Amino acid sequence: MRIAAETTSTLTVIRLEEGADISCAAELRQSLAEALADAREVKVELSGSGEIDLAIVQLLWAAGREARAAGGSLTVETAG
C-alpha cells in the first residue's frame, strides 16, 4: 500500500493507492492520527486502492468517531 497525503489549513486528503489490508493498518493509523491533528476535515480517497479488508474498514470507522468527537469530520470516497 502507498499512502499519499495533502494538507491545507482546513482539509487533509489521504489517498490510498494499491490494496490495503491488516499488514499496513499501523501505517494508515499513523497517517490518520497526523491528519486529524493537522486539520478539522479529513477525506480518505479509496478510488485507487483496489480491495481493502475489514481491518481497514474498522480503522476508518474509528477515525471517523475520533474526528466527530473532536468537532471535525472524516469522509471516505470510493470509485464510482
C-alpha positions in Angstrom: 0.0 0.0 0.0 1.1 3.5 -0.7 -0.3 6.5 1.2 -0.3 10.0 -0.3 -1.4 12.9 1.8 -2.1 16.6 1.0 -2.9 19.1 3.7 -4.3 22.6 3.6 -5.3 24.8 6.5 -8.6 23.0 6.9 -8.5 19.8 5.0 -6.2 16.8 4.7 -6.8 14.4 1.8 -5.3 10.9 2.2 -5.2 8.8 -0.9 -4.7 5.0 -0.6 -3.0 3.6 -3.7 -2.9 -0.2 -4.2 -4.6 -2.7 -1.9 -4.9 -2.1 1.9 -5.0 -4.8 4.5 -4.1 -5.5 8.0 -0.4 -5.6 7.2 -0.5 -1.8 6.5 -3.0 -0.8 9.2 -0.4 0.6 11.5 0.9 2.9 8.8 -2.6 4.1 7.9 -3.4 4.6 11.6 -0.4 6.9 12.0 -1.4 8.8 8.8 -4.9 9.3 10.0 -3.8 10.4 13.5 -1.5 13.0 12.0 -4.2 14.2 9.6 -6.7 14.5 12.4 -4.2 16.6 14.4 -3.5 18.9 11.5 -7.0 19.6 10.1 -10.6 19.6 11.1 -11.7 17.8 8.0 -10.1 14.6 6.6 -11.0 13.0 3.4 -9.8 9.5 2.5 -9.9 8.6 -1.2 -10.1 4.9 -1.9 -10.6 5.0 -5.6 -7.0 3.8 -6.4 -6.8 1.3 -3.6 -8.4 -1.8 -5.1 -9.5 -4.0 -2.3 -9.5 -3.2 1.4 -10.1 -5.7 4.2 -12.1 -5.5 7.4 -9.2 -4.1 9.5 -9.0 -1.0 7.2 -12.8 -0.6 7.4 -12.7 -0.7 11.2 -9.8 1.7 11.3 -11.6 4.2 9.1 -14.8 3.9 11.3 -12.8 4.5 14.5 -11.0 7.5 12.9 -14.4 8.9 11.9 -15.6 8.6 15.5 -12.5 10.4 16.8 -12.9 13.2 14.2 -16.6 13.8 15.2 -15.7 13.7 18.9 -13.1 16.4 18.3 -15.6 18.5 16.3 -14.2 17.6 12.9 -15.2 15.2 10.2 -13.8 12.3 8.2 -15.3 11.3 4.8 -14.5 8.3 2.6 -14.7 8.4 -1.1 -14.7 5.3 -3.3 -14.7 4.8 -7.1 -18.0 5.2 -8.6 
